[in-house]
Amino acid sequence: MSVTRDTSDQPRRGSRGGPSATSPSRGARLRGGVDAATLVGLAAAAGVILVAIAAGGSLRAFLDPPSLIIVVGGTLAVTTASFSLGDVARAWRDAGAVLVQRTNDPRGVARQVLLLAEAARRAPETLRNVLPELRTDSFLHRSVTLVAEGLPPDDIERMLTGEVEAVGSSHVKSAGVLRRGSEVAPAMGLIGTLVGLVQMLGSLNDPSAIGPAMALALLTTFYGAVLGNVVLAPLAAKVERAAEEDALIKTLYTIGAVSIARQENPRRLEMLLNAVLPPGKRIQYFDRDSDRGFPRGA
């Protein structure tokens, strides 16, 4: 069975007039593929810079390997000194992950949780039956497994909440690594500028050496500003936002798992989910207009 479902809040109806219990694993819509906003933004920024360079001279004049080594190598070295090799490697993995995302729609996740809750309320064995379909989402699979195995609700809440906090802490550290890199890069550009000026002043008696030294002095500042403000700072912000979205999805699953384990009314679960969802993402799964058959406010 597919994990995708139509975007309407209206629950599917079975032969008895209630929501269908045959598809409790459906509801979460995956939004996958390349993150267009990040790539378009970075490409646009690079394009503006390249157009400005090309309009005023040659692109080749802005290519200087020593300057790149100072800025890129120095930024990587200082950032690693501030954290660890593992932290830096994880930060780059997280930065790459936000460029190609597979995220769940919070509204779809909330509907999926309610479908699971209704199915479990009618037939508890349904949870075990749908476990194979949930393997694509490891956290949801683990949450439903804990409920199906009959663990106490408090234990389920403690275990899942701990995992959410641990994963969130890891993402926050990755964002911190990238943020630190965005601060270090302009500083390394300034250091490169000072190195170039010293070389230039020491070569005043050799006119042929003044040009390369001046290029090093100016281009390191340019490279540092671009690396810090055009590349690393946006990636840090993107990782932070991805961490917030991931925490929201996992929190919805946690609330649903604990509510199902406590055998609470799905209508109460809907209120709990809406208390966590942003105002624009809240659902009206049960609060329906009986005359028109559509969610209120639709």
ZAMARGU-4260 file (C-alpha; in steps of 0.2 Angstrom, whole numbers, plus 5000, padded with zeros to 4 digits):
<rodrens>
0) 5000/5000/5000 | 5006/5017/4996 | 5011/5030/5009 | 5003/5044/4999 | 4985/5050/5001
5) 4974/5064/4995 | 4976/5081/5004 | 4958/5082/5010 | 4955/5082/5029 | 4940/5071/5025
10) 4942/5053/5032 | 4939/5039/5020 | 4922/5031/5023 | 4920/5012/5025 | 4904/5002/5022
15) 4898/5007/5040 | 4900/5026/5037 | 4917/5027/5047 | 4934/5030/5041 | 4942/5015/5032
20) 4953/5004/5042 | 4961/4996/5028 | 4974/5010/5025 | 4980/5015/5042 | 4997/5017/5036
25) 4992/5030/5022 | 4992/5049/5025 | 5010/5055/5025 | 5014/5063/5009 | 5033/5063/5006
30) 5040/5079/4998 | 5056/5073/4990 | 5069/5078/4977 | 5081/5093/4976 | 5078/5108/4987
35) 5074/5120/4973 | 5074/5135/4985 | 5092/5132/4991 | 5099/5128/4974 | 5091/5143/4965
40) 5096/5155/4979 | 5114/5149/4979 | 5114/5149/4960 | 5107/5166/4959 | 5119/5173/4971
45) 5134/5166/4961 | 5126/5172/4945 | 5125/5190/4951 | 5143/5189/4957 | 5149/5182/4940
50) 5139/5194/4930 | 5147/5209/4940 | 5164/5201/4937 | 5162/5198/4919 | 5155/5216/4916
55) 5170/5224/4923 | 5184/5213/4917 | 5191/5195/4915 | 5185/5180/4926 | 5202/5173/4925
60) 5209/5188/4936 | 5198/5182/4950 | 5206/5165/4950 | 5220/5163/4963 | 5224/5146/4970
65) 5235/5153/4985 | 5220/5163/4990 | 5208/5148/4989 | 5220/5138/4999 | 5221/5151/5013
70) 5202/5153/5014 | 5196/5136/5011 | 5210/5127/5020 | 5211/5139/5034 | 5192/5139/5037
75) 5191/5120/5037 | 5206/5119/5049 | 5200/5132/5062 | 5182/5125/5061 | 5189/5108/5065
80) 5199/5114/5079 | 5183/5122/5086 | 5174/5105/5086 | 5180/5088/5080 | 5183/5078/5064
85) 5167/5069/5067 | 5157/5084/5070 | 5163/5093/5054 | 5160/5077/5044 | 5142/5076/5051
90) 5139/5094/5047 | 5144/5092/5029 | 5133/5076/5027 | 5118/5086/5035 | 5122/5101/5023
95) 5121/5089/5008 | 5105/5081/5015 | 5096/5097/5015 | 5099/5099/4996 | 5090/5083/4993
100) 5076/5081/5005 | 5063/5068/5008 | 5052/5076/5021 | 5034/5073/5027 | 5020/5085/5026
105) 5014/5088/5044 | 4996/5088/5039 | 4998/5071/5031 | 5007/5065/5046 | 4994/5071/5057
110) 4980/5062/5047 | 4991/5046/5046 | 4992/5046/5065 | 4974/5048/5067 | 4971/5034/5054
115) 4982/5023/5064 | 4973/5028/5081 | 4956/5024/5074 | 4962/5007/5066 | 4970/5002/5083
120) 4955/5007/5093 | 4944/4995/5082 | 4956/4981/5080 | 4973/4982/5090 | 4981/4969/5079
125) 4980/4981/5065 | 4996/4989/5071 | 5006/4973/5069 | 4999/4970/5052 | 5004/4987/5045
130) 5022/4987/5052 | 5030/4980/5036 | 5023/4996/5027 | 5031/5008/5039 | 5049/5002/5037
135) 5052/5017/5025 | 5051/5028/5040 | 5062/5021/5054 | 5055/5032/5068 | 5037/5029/5064
140) 5040/5010/5063 | 5049/5010/5079 | 5035/5020/5087 | 5021/5008/5081 | 5032/4993/5086
145) 5033/4999/5104 | 5014/5001/5105 | 5011/4984/5097 | 5023/4976/5109 | 5012/4983/5123
150) 5025/4994/5132 | 5019/5006/5145 | 5014/5023/5138 | 5026/5032/5150 | 5040/5021/5144
155) 5036/5024/5126 | 5035/5043/5128 | 5052/5043/5137 | 5061/5033/5124 | 5054/5042/5109
160) 5056/5059/5117 | 5074/5055/5121 | 5077/5050/5103 | 5069/5066/5097 | 5080/5076/5108
165) 5096/5067/5104 | 5093/5069/5085 | 5089/5087/5087 | 5105/5090/5097 | 5115/5082/5083
170) 5107/5093/5070 | 5109/5109/5081 | 5128/5105/5082 | 5129/5103/5063 | 5121/5120/5061
175) 5134/5127/5074 | 5148/5119/5064 | 5142/5128/5048 | 5139/5144/5057 | 5156/5144/5065
180) 5163/5141/5047 | 5153/5156/5041 | 5162/5167/5054 | 5179/5160/5051 | 5179/5162/5032
185) 5179/5181/5032 | 5193/5181/5046 | 5204/5169/5035 | 5201/5181/5021 | 5207/5196/5031
190) 5223/5185/5036 | 5226/5182/5018 | 5225/5200/5014 | 5238/5204/5028 | 5249/5191/5020
195) 5247/5198/5003 | 5251/5216/5009 | 5267/5210/5018 | 5273/5201/5003 | 5269/5217/4992
200) 5278/5228/5004 | 5293/5217/5004 | 5293/5216/4985 | 5292/5235/4981 | 5310/5234/4973
205) 5303/5220/4961 | 5288/5227/4951 | 5284/5210/4944 | 5280/5203/4961 | 5268/5217/4966
210) 5254/5211/4955 | 5253/5193/4962 | 5255/5200/4980 | 5241/5212/4978 | 5230/5199/4970
215) 5232/5188/4985 | 5229/5203/4997 | 5212/5207/4988 | 5206/5190/4983 | 5207/5182/5000
220) 5195/5195/5007 | 5183/5192/4992 | 5184/5173/4994 | 5181/5174/5013 | 5166/5185/5011
225) 5158/5173/4997 | 5162/5157/5007 | 5155/5164/5023 | 5140/5174/5018 | 5135/5166/5002
230) 5138/5147/5005 | 5140/5143/5024 | 5128/5154/5032 | 5113/5149/5021 | 5117/5131/5023
235) 5118/5133/5042 | 5101/5141/5042 | 5094/5127/5031 | 5100/5114/5042 | 5092/5123/5057
240) 5076/5123/5048 | 5077/5105/5043 | 5080/5101/5061 | 5065/5110/5066 | 5054/5101/5053
245) 5061/5084/5058 | 5058/5087/5076 | 5040/5092/5073 | 5036/5076/5063 | 5044/5065/5076
250) 5034/5074/5090 | 5018/5071/5080 | 5023/5052/5079 | 5027/5052/5098 | 5011/5060/5103
255) 5001/5048/5092 | 5011/5033/5099 | 5008/5038/5117 | 4989/5042/5114 | 4987/5025/5105
260) 4996/5016/5119 | 4984/5024/5132 | 4969/5020/5121 | 4963/5038/5121 | 4949/5044/5110
265) 4955/5049/5093 | 4946/5065/5094 | 4957/5070/5109 | 4972/5065/5099 | 4967/5077/5085
270) 4967/5091/5098 | 4984/5086/5104 | 4991/5086/5087 | 4983/5103/5082 | 4991/5110/5098
275) 5008/5106/5091 | 5005/5110/5073 | 5008/5127/5066 | 4991/5137/5064 | 4992/5135/5045
280) 4995/5116/5046 | 4981/5111/5058 | 4968/5099/5053 | 4949/5096/5055 | 4948/5077/5054
285) 4932/5075/5065 | 4925/5093/5066 | 4915/5092/5050 | 4900/5101/5043 | 4886/5088/5043
290) 4876/5096/5029 | 4890/5098/5016 | 4902/5084/5021 | 4917/5094/5021 | 4929/5100/5034
295) 4924/5117/5042 | 4933/5132/5035 | 4937/5122/5018
</rodrens>
